[in-house]
Amino acid sequence: MNKWALVTGATVGIGESFTRLLASEGYNLIINARTLDKLEERAQFLRTTYGIEVVVLQADLATDCESVEQYIESHQIDVLINNAGFGLNQSFLSSSIEDEERVLNVLVRAPMRLMHAVLPQMRKRNSGVVLNVSSTAAFIAGGHYSAAKSYLTVMSESLHTQMLPTNVRICSLNPGFVRTEFHQRAGMKMGAIPAFMWLNGDFLVKQGWADAQRGKAISIPGWQYKVLRLIIEIAPRRTVRKMGMSLRTKQR
């Protein structure tokens, strides 16, 4: 097997879990993140542990998405995992416009551009998987993060439908709270979240990958988040909006 998977945000959290899962299935990897030493450390581990080829692609997707696009356009990519992301611990009225634009660049602009670069080659080969790491926040109204993840989920659903006549699979992975460094890096205090709402990263990555392989448009790992989405779907939208803002308050 000589297939290649590109994972953004590959050195920690969900992205790191995806690198191990894909490597265990024999995929060679292109790993992207901002910090070169962490990328090199991860690459060495993957090469030694799984005997695969690993390409390091250092780039901050907030400012340099183009270099990753150019790599995609000149290489065969069989799997794209759009995982890179971050959040802010400030509301829209308190944050700087520069931070808000950075959120959009990483959570919306980058995955859109990378999909636009990779899907033509996948459609031509009639094979490939694009898995976009979104969030259950996409289903509520919790500020800029919810808005950005809503775009990613809806775009994934749209492309999934468009690619149904082909063997190209598009899936939105919508996890809830996951035990990673995400919230610590954003300075969010998460003590108010009940223990049963937290998911293991390896569990949700395995579930998301399996759902993508089965051709599902949206993957929601964990019974608690399947129940939460059902509640969101049947609750009055006014209640959902209050839920979203209440959650933002608990994160501070």
C-alpha positions in Angstrom: 0.0 0.0 0.0 1.4 3.3 -1.1 -1.3 5.7 0.0 -0.8 9.1 1.6 -2.8 11.0 4.2 -2.5 14.6 5.1 -3.3 15.6 8.7 -3.4 19.3 9.8 -2.9 20.1 13.4 -1.1 16.8 13.6 1.1 17.1 16.7 -1.4 17.1 19.6 -5.0 16.0 20.4 -7.3 14.7 17.8 -4.8 15.2 15.0 -2.2 13.2 16.8 -4.7 10.4 17.3 -5.4 10.4 13.6 -1.8 10.1 12.7 -1.5 6.9 14.8 -4.7 5.4 13.5 -3.8 6.1 9.8 -0.2 4.9 10.3 -1.5 1.7 11.9 -3.5 1.1 8.7 -0.4 1.5 6.5 -0.9 5.1 5.3 2.2 7.2 4.7 1.7 10.6 6.3 2.1 14.3 5.6 1.8 16.1 8.9 1.2 19.8 9.3 1.4 22.1 12.3 3.1 25.4 13.3 6.0 24.1 15.4 8.9 22.4 13.6 10.4 20.6 16.5 7.1 19.0 17.5 6.6 18.0 13.9 10.0 16.4 13.7 9.5 14.6 17.0 6.1 13.2 15.9 7.5 12.2 12.5 10.4 10.3 14.1 8.0 8.4 16.4 5.7 7.5 13.5 8.5 6.3 11.3 10.1 4.2 14.1 6.8 2.8 15.4 4.9 2.0 12.2 7.7 1.8 9.5 6.0 4.4 7.3 7.1 7.4 5.3 6.4 10.8 6.9 6.7 14.2 5.3 6.8 17.3 7.6 4.9 20.3 6.3 5.4 23.2 8.7 2.9 26.0 8.1 0.6 28.3 10.2 -2.7 27.9 8.4 -3.8 31.3 9.7 -1.2 33.0 7.5 0.3 30.4 5.1 -2.4 28.0 3.7 -1.0 28.4 0.2 2.1 26.3 0.8 0.0 23.4 1.9 -2.3 23.9 -1.1 0.7 23.8 -3.4 1.9 20.6 -1.9 -1.5 19.0 -2.4 -1.7 20.1 -6.0 1.6 18.5 -6.8 1.2 15.2 -4.8 -1.3 12.4 -4.6 -3.4 12.8 -1.4 -5.7 9.8 -0.6 -6.9 11.1 2.7 -7.3 14.7 4.0 -8.0 15.3 7.7 -8.8 18.9 8.3 -8.2 19.1 12.0 -6.2 22.3 12.8 -8.1 24.6 15.0 -8.2 26.8 18.2 -10.7 28.8 20.2 -10.8 32.1 22.0 -11.8 32.6 25.6 -13.3 36.0 24.8 -16.7 37.0 23.4 -17.0 38.6 20.0 -17.5 42.1 21.7 -14.3 41.6 23.8 -11.9 40.0 21.3 -9.7 41.8 18.8 -10.6 41.8 15.1 -7.2 40.2 14.4 -8.1 37.2 16.6 -11.5 36.9 15.0 -10.0 36.8 11.6 -7.4 34.2 12.7 -10.2 32.0 13.9 -11.9 32.3 10.5 -8.6 31.7 8.6 -7.9 28.5 10.5 -11.4 27.0 11.0 -13.1 28.1 7.7 -10.7 29.5 5.1 -8.0 26.8 5.4 -10.2 23.7 5.3 -12.2 25.2 2.4 -9.0 25.9 0.4 -7.5 22.5 1.1 -10.7 20.7 0.1 -10.8 22.9 -3.1 -7.3 21.8 -3.9 -7.7 18.0 -3.2 -11.1 17.2 -4.4 -10.4 17.5 -8.1 -7.7 14.9 -8.0 -9.8 12.6 -5.8 -12.7 12.8 -8.2 -10.5 12.1 -11.1 -9.1 9.0 -9.4 -12.7 8.2 -8.1 -11.3 7.5 -4.6 -10.4 9.4 -1.5 -11.6 10.5 1.9 -12.0 14.0 3.4 -12.8 14.1 7.0 -13.4 17.5 8.5 -13.1 17.8 12.3 -16.0 20.0 13.2 -17.8 20.1 16.6 -21.2 19.7 18.2 -20.9 23.4 18.7 -21.9 23.6 15.1 -25.5 22.8 16.2 -25.8 25.5 18.8 -25.2 29.3 18.8 -22.1 29.8 20.9 -20.3 32.7 19.3 -17.6 32.6 16.6 -16.6 29.0 17.2 -20.1 27.7 16.6 -20.4 29.9 13.5 -17.1 28.6 12.1 -17.9 25.0 12.8 -21.4 25.4 11.3 -19.8 26.4 8.0 -17.5 23.3 8.1 -20.4 21.0 8.9 -22.7 22.3 6.2 -20.0 22.4 3.6 -19.1 18.8 4.4 -22.8 17.8 4.0 -23.0 19.6 0.7 -19.9 18.0 -0.7 -20.9 14.6 0.6 -24.1 14.9 -1.4 -22.2 16.2 -4.5 -19.8 13.2 -4.3 -22.4 10.5 -3.8 -22.1 9.3 -7.4 -18.4 8.7 -6.8 -16.2 6.7 -4.4 -15.0 9.9 -2.7 -16.2 10.1 0.9 -16.8 13.4 2.7 -17.6 13.3 6.4 -18.0 15.9 9.2 -16.7 14.6 12.6 -18.6 16.5 15.3 -17.2 15.6 18.7 -18.2 17.2 22.0 -15.7 17.8 24.8 -12.5 15.8 24.3 -9.6 15.4 26.7 -6.9 17.2 24.7 -4.8 20.4 25.1 -7.4 22.5 23.2 -9.1 24.2 26.1 -5.9 24.7 28.1 -4.3 26.4 25.1 -7.3 28.7 24.8 -7.2 29.5 28.5 -10.7 28.1 29.1 -11.7 26.8 32.5 -13.7 23.6 32.0 -14.4 22.5 35.6 -18.1 23.1 35.3 -18.5 20.4 32.6 -19.6 17.0 34.0 -17.2 14.1 33.8 -19.5 12.0 31.7 -19.5 14.6 28.9 -15.8 14.1 28.2 -14.7 11.8 25.4 -11.4 10.0 24.8 -9.6 11.2 21.7 -8.7 7.8 20.4 -12.3 6.6 20.8 -13.8 9.4 18.8 -11.1 9.3 16.1 -11.7 5.6 15.6 -15.5 6.2 15.4 -15.2 9.1 13.0 -12.9 7.1 10.7 -15.3 4.2 10.7 -18.3 6.4 9.9 -16.4 8.1 7.1 -15.6 4.6 5.6 -19.2 3.7 5.9 -20.1 6.8 3.9 -21.8 8.8 6.6 -22.1 12.6 6.1 -21.9 13.4 9.8 -20.2 11.4 12.6 -21.2 12.1 16.3 -19.3 9.8 18.6 -20.7 9.2 22.1 -24.2 8.5 23.1 -24.3 11.7 25.2 -23.8 13.8 22.1 -26.3 11.9 20.0 -28.8 12.7 22.7 -27.7 16.3 22.8 -28.2 16.7 19.1 -31.7 15.3 19.3 -32.5 17.7 22.1 -31.1 20.6 20.0 -33.2 19.5 17.0 -36.5 19.5 18.8 -35.9 22.4 21.3 -37.1 25.9 20.4 -34.3 27.8 18.7 -34.5 30.5 21.4 -33.7 27.8 24.0 -30.8 26.6 21.9 -29.4 30.1 21.7 -29.5 30.4 25.5 -27.8 27.0 25.8 -25.0 28.2 23.6 -24.4 31.4 25.5 -24.6 29.5 28.8 -21.9 27.2 27.7 -19.6 30.0 26.8 -20.1 31.4 30.3 -19.2 28.1 31.9 -16.0 27.9 29.8 -14.5 31.0 31.4 
